[in-house]
Amino acid sequence: MSSKPASAVIQDLQAHNLFELVERVRARRGVCLTELCGRTRSQNVVAARHEVWWLIRNHPERRYSLQEIAHLFGNNHATVWSGLQAHQRRQLAIAPSTRESKG
């Protein structure tokens, strides 16, 4: 795993016009930007980071590869893949309760 400082991650996100997406997730989840773009492993920060990865992967204007996302965040593609799977599991776990509350 490469060590990429949060400031470099933020710079790359800005260069790819992804900073606003990251900022929306950060603000909604109440996490610090440098933690989200860094190596912090607390559960709420990791969940937010995984959501960002999912949103980048499914970006409406351009589909980013696992390698591209990994490069942006200074990780490897397997870490990103694992994070995307974890995000999907979390979404499936909350989906039934969301449907019940609407019905």
PAZAVO-588377 format. One record per atom (N, C-alpha, C): x, y, z; residue in three letters; atom name. Coordinates in nm, 2 decimals. Each point is the difference from the previous one (the first is absolute). Last residue first. Layout:
BEGIN
+--------+--------+--------+------+------+
:     c1 :     c2 :     c3 : rest : atom :
+--------+--------+--------+------+------+
:      X :      Y :      Z :  ALA :   CA :
...
+--------+--------+--------+------+------+
END
This chain:
BEGIN
+--------+--------+--------+------+------+
:     c1 :     c2 :     c3 : rest : atom :
+--------+--------+--------+------+------+
:  -4.37 :   0.25 :   0.39 :  GLY :    N :
:  -0.12 :  -0.07 :  -0.03 :  GLY :   CA :
:  -0.10 :   0.01 :   0.11 :  GLY :    C :
:   0.45 :   0.17 :   0.02 :  LYS :    N :
:  -0.08 :   0.08 :  -0.11 :  LYS :   CA :
:  -0.13 :  -0.06 :  -0.02 :  LYS :    C :
:   0.31 :  -0.20 :   0.30 :  SER :    N :
:  -0.04 :   0.13 :   0.06 :  SER :   CA :
:  -0.08 :   0.08 :  -0.11 :  SER :    C :
:   0.18 :  -0.42 :  -0.12 :  GLU :    N :
:  -0.11 :  -0.02 :   0.10 :  GLU :   CA :
:  -0.04 :   0.14 :   0.05 :  GLU :    C :
:   0.37 :  -0.02 :  -0.29 :  ARG :    N :
:  -0.13 :  -0.04 :  -0.07 :  ARG :   CA :
:  -0.12 :   0.00 :   0.10 :  ARG :    C :
:   0.43 :   0.05 :   0.17 :  THR :    N :
:  -0.04 :   0.13 :  -0.07 :  THR :   CA :
:  -0.13 :  -0.03 :  -0.07 :  THR :    C :
:   0.21 :  -0.36 :   0.21 :  SER :    N :
:  -0.06 :   0.09 :   0.10 :  SER :   CA :
:  -0.04 :   0.13 :  -0.07 :  SER :    C :
:   0.22 :  -0.32 :  -0.27 :  PRO :    N :
:  -0.13 :  -0.05 :   0.05 :  PRO :   CA :
:  -0.07 :   0.10 :   0.10 :  PRO :    C :
:   0.45 :   0.11 :  -0.17 :  ALA :    N :
:  -0.11 :   0.01 :  -0.10 :  ALA :   CA :
:  -0.13 :  -0.05 :   0.05 :  ALA :    C :
:   0.44 :  -0.02 :   0.22 :  ILE :    N :
:  -0.09 :   0.10 :   0.04 :  ILE :   CA :
:  -0.12 :   0.02 :  -0.09 :  ILE :    C :
:   0.34 :  -0.33 :  -0.08 :  ALA :    N :
:  -0.04 :  -0.02 :   0.14 :  ALA :   CA :
:  -0.10 :   0.11 :   0.04 :  ALA :    C :
:   0.22 :   0.02 :  -0.42 :  LEU :    N :
:  -0.10 :  -0.11 :   0.00 :  LEU :   CA :
:  -0.06 :  -0.02 :   0.14 :  LEU :    C :
:   0.35 :   0.31 :  -0.05 :  GLN :    N :
:  -0.12 :   0.05 :  -0.07 :  GLN :   CA :
:  -0.11 :  -0.11 :   0.00 :  GLN :    C :
:   0.43 :  -0.12 :   0.16 :  ARG :    N :
:  -0.07 :   0.10 :   0.10 :  ARG :   CA :
:  -0.13 :   0.05 :  -0.06 :  ARG :    C :
:   0.27 :  -0.28 :  -0.28 :  ARG :    N :
:  -0.06 :  -0.07 :   0.11 :  ARG :   CA :
:  -0.07 :   0.09 :   0.10 :  ARG :    C :
:   0.24 :   0.20 :  -0.35 :  GLN :    N :
:  -0.13 :  -0.06 :  -0.05 :  GLN :   CA :
:  -0.06 :  -0.08 :   0.11 :  GLN :    C :
:   0.41 :   0.19 :   0.10 :  HIS :    N :
:  -0.10 :   0.11 :  -0.01 :  HIS :   CA :
:  -0.13 :  -0.07 :  -0.05 :  HIS :    C :
:   0.37 :  -0.28 :   0.02 :  ALA :    N :
:  -0.04 :   0.04 :   0.14 :  ALA :   CA :
:  -0.11 :   0.10 :  -0.01 :  ALA :    C :
:   0.21 :  -0.11 :  -0.40 :  GLN :    N :
:  -0.08 :  -0.11 :   0.04 :  GLN :   CA :
:  -0.06 :   0.03 :   0.14 :  GLN :    C :
:   0.31 :   0.30 :  -0.17 :  LEU :    N :
:  -0.12 :   0.01 :  -0.08 :  LEU :   CA :
:  -0.10 :  -0.11 :   0.05 :  LEU :    C :
:   0.43 :   0.00 :   0.18 :  GLY :    N :
:  -0.08 :   0.11 :   0.05 :  GLY :   CA :
:  -0.13 :   0.02 :  -0.07 :  GLY :    C :
:   0.31 :  -0.32 :  -0.15 :  SER :    N :
:  -0.05 :  -0.04 :   0.13 :  SER :   CA :
:  -0.09 :   0.11 :   0.06 :  SER :    C :
:   0.23 :   0.10 :  -0.40 :  TRP :    N :
:  -0.10 :  -0.10 :  -0.02 :  TRP :   CA :
:  -0.07 :  -0.05 :   0.13 :  TRP :    C :
:   0.37 :   0.29 :   0.03 :  VAL :    N :
:  -0.12 :   0.07 :  -0.05 :  VAL :   CA :
:  -0.11 :  -0.10 :  -0.03 :  VAL :    C :
:   0.41 :  -0.17 :   0.13 :  THR :    N :
:  -0.06 :   0.07 :   0.11 :  THR :   CA :
:  -0.13 :   0.07 :  -0.04 :  THR :    C :
:   0.25 :  -0.21 :  -0.33 :  ALA :    N :
:  -0.06 :  -0.10 :   0.08 :  ALA :   CA :
:  -0.07 :   0.07 :   0.12 :  ALA :    C :
:   0.27 :   0.25 :  -0.30 :  HIS :    N :
:  -0.13 :  -0.03 :  -0.05 :  HIS :   CA :
:  -0.08 :  -0.10 :   0.08 :  HIS :    C :
:   0.37 :   0.31 :   0.24 :  ASN :    N :
:   0.00 :  -0.09 :  -0.12 :  ASN :   CA :
:  -0.14 :  -0.04 :  -0.04 :  ASN :    C :
:   0.17 :   0.49 :   0.21 :  ASN :    N :
:  -0.03 :  -0.14 :   0.05 :  ASN :   CA :
:   0.03 :  -0.09 :  -0.12 :  ASN :    C :
:  -0.02 :   0.51 :   0.03 :  GLY :    N :
:   0.13 :  -0.06 :   0.04 :  GLY :   CA :
:  -0.02 :  -0.14 :   0.06 :  GLY :    C :
:  -0.33 :   0.31 :  -0.21 :  PHE :    N :
:   0.01 :  -0.01 :   0.14 :  PHE :   CA :
:   0.12 :  -0.06 :   0.06 :  PHE :    C :
:  -0.08 :   0.05 :  -0.48 :  LEU :    N :
:  -0.04 :   0.13 :   0.06 :  LEU :   CA :
:   0.02 :   0.00 :   0.15 :  LEU :    C :
:   0.07 :  -0.40 :  -0.24 :  HIS :    N :
:   0.11 :   0.09 :  -0.02 :  HIS :   CA :
:  -0.04 :   0.14 :   0.06 :  HIS :    C :
:  -0.32 :  -0.34 :   0.01 :  ALA :    N :
:   0.11 :  -0.03 :   0.09 :  ALA :   CA :
:   0.11 :   0.10 :  -0.02 :  ALA :    C :
:  -0.35 :   0.03 :  -0.30 :  ILE :    N :
:  -0.04 :   0.04 :   0.14 :  ILE :   CA :
:   0.11 :  -0.02 :   0.10 :  ILE :    C :
:   0.07 :  -0.15 :  -0.44 :  GLU :    N :
:   0.00 :   0.14 :   0.01 :  GLU :   CA :
:  -0.04 :   0.06 :   0.13 :  GLU :    C :
:  -0.01 :  -0.47 :  -0.08 :  GLN :    N :
:   0.14 :   0.05 :   0.01 :  GLN :   CA :
:   0.00 :   0.15 :   0.01 :  GLN :    C :
:  -0.41 :  -0.21 :  -0.06 :  LEU :    N :
:   0.05 :  -0.03 :   0.13 :  LEU :   CA :
:   0.14 :   0.06 :   0.02 :  LEU :    C :
:  -0.29 :   0.24 :  -0.37 :  SER :    N :
:   0.04 :  -0.14 :   0.02 :  SER :   CA :
:   0.05 :  -0.01 :   0.15 :  SER :    C :
:  -0.37 :   0.36 :  -0.20 :  TYR :    N :
:   0.14 :  -0.01 :   0.04 :  TYR :   CA :
:   0.03 :  -0.15 :   0.03 :  TYR :    C :
:  -0.37 :   0.27 :  -0.31 :  ARG :    N :
:   0.01 :  -0.11 :   0.08 :  ARG :   CA :
:   0.15 :  -0.02 :   0.03 :  ARG :    C :
:  -0.31 :   0.45 :  -0.13 :  ARG :    N :
:   0.12 :  -0.08 :  -0.03 :  ARG :   CA :
:   0.01 :  -0.12 :   0.09 :  ARG :    C :
:  -0.37 :   0.31 :   0.01 :  GLU :    N :
:   0.07 :   0.05 :  -0.12 :  GLU :   CA :
:   0.12 :  -0.08 :  -0.04 :  GLU :    C :
:  -0.28 :  -0.09 :   0.40 :  PRO :    N :
:  -0.09 :   0.00 :  -0.12 :  PRO :   CA :
:   0.08 :   0.05 :  -0.13 :  PRO :    C :
:   0.20 :  -0.30 :   0.42 :  HIS :    N :
:  -0.01 :   0.14 :  -0.04 :  HIS :   CA :
:  -0.08 :   0.01 :  -0.13 :  HIS :    C :
:   0.14 :  -0.38 :   0.31 :  ASN :    N :
:  -0.12 :   0.01 :  -0.07 :  ASN :   CA :
:  -0.03 :   0.15 :  -0.05 :  ASN :    C :
:   0.40 :  -0.10 :   0.24 :  ARG :    N :
:  -0.01 :  -0.12 :  -0.09 :  ARG :   CA :
:  -0.12 :   0.01 :  -0.09 :  ARG :    C :
:   0.04 :   0.32 :   0.35 :  ILE :    N :
:   0.10 :   0.03 :  -0.11 :  ILE :   CA :
:  -0.01 :  -0.12 :  -0.10 :  ILE :    C :
:  -0.26 :  -0.04 :   0.38 :  LEU :    N :
:  -0.05 :   0.11 :  -0.08 :  LEU :   CA :
:   0.09 :   0.03 :  -0.12 :  LEU :    C :
:   0.14 :  -0.32 :   0.32 :  TRP :    N :
:  -0.11 :  -0.05 :  -0.08 :  TRP :   CA :
:  -0.06 :   0.10 :  -0.09 :  TRP :    C :
:   0.34 :   0.12 :   0.30 :  TRP :    N :
:   0.06 :  -0.09 :  -0.11 :  TRP :   CA :
:  -0.12 :  -0.05 :  -0.08 :  TRP :    C :
:  -0.12 :   0.25 :   0.37 :  VAL :    N :
:   0.07 :   0.09 :  -0.10 :  VAL :   CA :
:   0.05 :  -0.09 :  -0.12 :  VAL :    C :
:  -0.17 :  -0.22 :   0.37 :  GLU :    N :
:  -0.11 :   0.06 :  -0.07 :  GLU :   CA :
:   0.06 :   0.09 :  -0.11 :  GLU :    C :
:   0.30 :  -0.20 :   0.30 :  HIS :    N :
:  -0.06 :  -0.10 :  -0.09 :  HIS :   CA :
:  -0.11 :   0.06 :  -0.09 :  HIS :    C :
:   0.18 :   0.28 :   0.33 :  ARG :    N :
:   0.10 :  -0.02 :  -0.10 :  ARG :   CA :
:  -0.05 :  -0.11 :  -0.10 :  ARG :    C :
:  -0.26 :   0.07 :   0.39 :  ALA :    N :
:  -0.01 :   0.12 :  -0.09 :  ALA :   CA :
:   0.10 :  -0.02 :  -0.12 :  ALA :    C :
:   0.02 :  -0.32 :   0.33 :  ALA :    N :
:  -0.13 :  -0.02 :  -0.07 :  ALA :   CA :
:  -0.01 :   0.12 :  -0.10 :  ALA :    C :
:   0.37 :   0.01 :   0.29 :  VAL :    N :
:   0.01 :  -0.10 :  -0.10 :  VAL :   CA :
:  -0.12 :  -0.02 :  -0.09 :  VAL :    C :
:  -0.01 :   0.29 :   0.37 :  VAL :    N :
:   0.08 :   0.06 :  -0.11 :  VAL :   CA :
:   0.02 :  -0.10 :  -0.11 :  VAL :    C :
:  -0.23 :  -0.14 :   0.39 :  ASN :    N :
:  -0.08 :   0.11 :  -0.07 :  ASN :   CA :
:   0.08 :   0.06 :  -0.12 :  ASN :    C :
:   0.22 :  -0.33 :   0.29 :  GLN :    N :
:  -0.12 :  -0.06 :  -0.08 :  GLN :   CA :
:  -0.07 :   0.11 :  -0.08 :  GLN :    C :
:   0.52 :   0.06 :   0.10 :  SER :    N :
:  -0.12 :  -0.01 :   0.09 :  SER :   CA :
:  -0.12 :  -0.03 :  -0.09 :  SER :    C :
:   0.48 :   0.06 :  -0.13 :  ARG :    N :
:  -0.07 :  -0.12 :  -0.02 :  ARG :   CA :
:  -0.12 :  -0.01 :   0.10 :  ARG :    C :
:   0.36 :   0.37 :  -0.28 :  THR :    N :
:  -0.08 :  -0.03 :   0.12 :  THR :   CA :
:  -0.08 :  -0.12 :  -0.02 :  THR :    C :
:   0.32 :   0.23 :  -0.31 :  ARG :    N :
:   0.01 :  -0.14 :   0.03 :  ARG :   CA :
:  -0.09 :  -0.03 :   0.13 :  ARG :    C :
:  -0.10 :   0.41 :  -0.36 :  GLY :    N :
:   0.12 :  -0.05 :   0.06 :  GLY :   CA :
:  -0.01 :  -0.15 :   0.03 :  GLY :    C :
:  -0.35 :   0.31 :  -0.16 :  CYS :    N :
:   0.10 :  -0.01 :  -0.11 :  CYS :   CA :
:   0.13 :  -0.07 :   0.05 :  CYS :    C :
:  -0.35 :   0.09 :   0.31 :  LEU :    N :
:  -0.07 :  -0.07 :  -0.11 :  LEU :   CA :
:   0.10 :  -0.03 :  -0.11 :  LEU :    C :
:   0.15 :   0.26 :   0.36 :  GLU :    N :
:  -0.02 :  -0.14 :   0.04 :  GLU :   CA :
:  -0.06 :  -0.08 :  -0.11 :  GLU :    C :
:   0.04 :   0.46 :  -0.07 :  THR :    N :
:   0.14 :  -0.06 :   0.00 :  THR :   CA :
:  -0.01 :  -0.15 :   0.05 :  THR :    C :
:  -0.40 :   0.26 :   0.00 :  LEU :    N :
:   0.05 :  -0.02 :  -0.13 :  LEU :   CA :
:   0.13 :  -0.07 :   0.00 :  LEU :    C :
:  -0.36 :  -0.07 :   0.39 :  CYS :    N :
:   0.10 :   0.10 :  -0.03 :  CYS :   CA :
:   0.06 :  -0.04 :  -0.14 :  CYS :    C :
:  -0.51 :  -0.12 :   0.16 :  VAL :    N :
:   0.13 :  -0.04 :   0.02 :  VAL :   CA :
:   0.10 :   0.10 :  -0.06 :  VAL :    C :
:  -0.52 :  -0.05 :   0.00 :  GLY :    N :
:   0.07 :   0.06 :   0.11 :  GLY :   CA :
:   0.14 :  -0.04 :   0.03 :  GLY :    C :
:  -0.36 :  -0.11 :  -0.35 :  ARG :    N :
:   0.04 :  -0.10 :   0.10 :  ARG :   CA :
:   0.08 :   0.06 :   0.12 :  ARG :    C :
:  -0.15 :   0.28 :  -0.36 :  ARG :    N :
:  -0.12 :  -0.08 :   0.04 :  ARG :   CA :
:   0.04 :  -0.10 :   0.11 :  ARG :    C :
:   0.35 :   0.25 :  -0.20 :  ALA :    N :
:  -0.09 :   0.09 :   0.08 :  ALA :   CA :
:  -0.12 :  -0.08 :   0.05 :  ALA :    C :
:   0.30 :  -0.22 :  -0.29 :  ARG :    N :
:   0.07 :   0.04 :   0.13 :  ARG :   CA :
:  -0.10 :   0.08 :   0.09 :  ARG :    C :
:  -0.14 :  -0.12 :  -0.44 :  VAL :    N :
:   0.00 :  -0.11 :   0.09 :  VAL :   CA :
:   0.06 :   0.03 :   0.13 :  VAL :    C :
:   0.02 :   0.34 :  -0.32 :  ARG :    N :
:  -0.14 :  -0.03 :   0.03 :  ARG :   CA :
:  -0.01 :  -0.12 :   0.10 :  ARG :    C :
:   0.42 :   0.11 :  -0.18 :  GLU :    N :
:  -0.04 :   0.10 :   0.10 :  GLU :   CA :
:  -0.15 :  -0.02 :   0.04 :  GLU :    C :
:   0.19 :  -0.26 :  -0.35 :  VAL :    N :
:   0.06 :  -0.04 :   0.13 :  VAL :   CA :
:  -0.05 :   0.10 :   0.11 :  VAL :    C :
:  -0.13 :   0.11 :  -0.44 :  LEU :    N :
:  -0.06 :  -0.13 :   0.04 :  LEU :   CA :
:   0.05 :  -0.04 :   0.14 :  LEU :    C :
:   0.21 :   0.37 :  -0.19 :  GLU :    N :
:  -0.14 :   0.03 :   0.04 :  GLU :   CA :
:  -0.08 :  -0.12 :   0.05 :  GLU :    C :
:   0.44 :  -0.05 :  -0.20 :  PHE :    N :
:   0.00 :   0.05 :   0.13 :  PHE :   CA :
:  -0.14 :   0.03 :   0.06 :  PHE :    C :
:   0.16 :  -0.16 :  -0.45 :  LEU :    N :
:  -0.07 :  -0.09 :   0.09 :  LEU :   CA :
:  -0.01 :   0.06 :   0.14 :  LEU :    C :
:   0.24 :   0.13 :  -0.44 :  ASN :    N :
:  -0.13 :   0.06 :   0.03 :  ASN :   CA :
:  -0.09 :  -0.10 :   0.08 :  ASN :    C :
:   0.48 :  -0.04 :  -0.11 :  HIS :    N :
:  -0.10 :  -0.08 :  -0.07 :  HIS :   CA :
:  -0.14 :   0.04 :   0.02 :  HIS :    C :
:   0.36 :   0.22 :   0.22 :  ALA :    N :
:   0.04 :   0.00 :  -0.14 :  ALA :   CA :
:  -0.09 :  -0.08 :  -0.09 :  ALA :    C :
:  -0.07 :   0.01 :   0.47 :  GLN :    N :
:  -0.03 :   0.13 :  -0.06 :  GLN :   CA :
:   0.04 :   0.00 :  -0.15 :  GLN :    C :
:   0.12 :  -0.37 :   0.25 :  LEU :    N :
:  -0.15 :   0.00 :  -0.01 :  LEU :   CA :
:  -0.04 :   0.13 :  -0.06 :  LEU :    C :
:   0.46 :  -0.05 :   0.10 :  ASP :    N :
:  -0.04 :  -0.08 :  -0.12 :  ASP :   CA :
:  -0.15 :   0.00 :  -0.02 :  ASP :    C :
:   0.16 :   0.23 :   0.38 :  GLN :    N :
:   0.05 :   0.07 :  -0.12 :  GLN :   CA :
:  -0.04 :  -0.08 :  -0.13 :  GLN :    C :
:  -0.08 :  -0.20 :   0.42 :  ILE :    N :
:  -0.09 :   0.12 :  -0.02 :  ILE :   CA :
:   0.04 :   0.07 :  -0.13 :  ILE :    C :
:   0.29 :  -0.34 :   0.14 :  VAL :    N :
:  -0.13 :  -0.06 :  -0.04 :  VAL :   CA :
:  -0.10 :   0.12 :  -0.03 :  VAL :    C :
:   0.41 :   0.12 :   0.18 :  ALA :    N :
:   0.02 :  -0.04 :  -0.14 :  ALA :   CA :
:  -0.13 :  -0.06 :  -0.05 :  ALA :    C :
:   0.01 :   0.12 :   0.45 :  SER :    N :
:   0.00 :   0.12 :  -0.08 :  SER :   CA :
:   0.02 :  -0.03 :  -0.15 :  SER :    C :
:   0.01 :  -0.35 :   0.33 :  ALA :    N :
:  -0.13 :   0.05 :  -0.03 :  ALA :   CA :
:   0.00 :   0.12 :  -0.09 :  ALA :    C :
:   0.41 :  -0.34 :  -0.03 :  PRO :    N :
:  -0.05 :   0.09 :   0.10 :  PRO :   CA :
:  -0.14 :   0.05 :  -0.05 :  PRO :    C :
:   0.23 :  -0.47 :  -0.11 :  LYS :    N :
:  -0.03 :   0.12 :  -0.07 :  LYS :   CA :
:  -0.06 :   0.10 :   0.10 :  LYS :    C :
:   0.27 :  -0.50 :  -0.05 :  SER :    N :
:  -0.04 :   0.10 :   0.10 :  SER :   CA :
:  -0.02 :   0.13 :  -0.07 :  SER :    C :
:  -0.06 :  -0.53 :  -0.17 :  SER :    N :
:   0.08 :   0.12 :  -0.01 :  SER :   CA :
:  -0.05 :   0.09 :   0.11 :  SER :    C :
:  -0.01 :  -0.55 :  -0.01 :  MET :    N :
:  -0.08 :   0.12 :   0.00 :  MET :   CA :
:   0.09 :   0.12 :   0.00 :  MET :    C :
+--------+--------+--------+------+------+
END
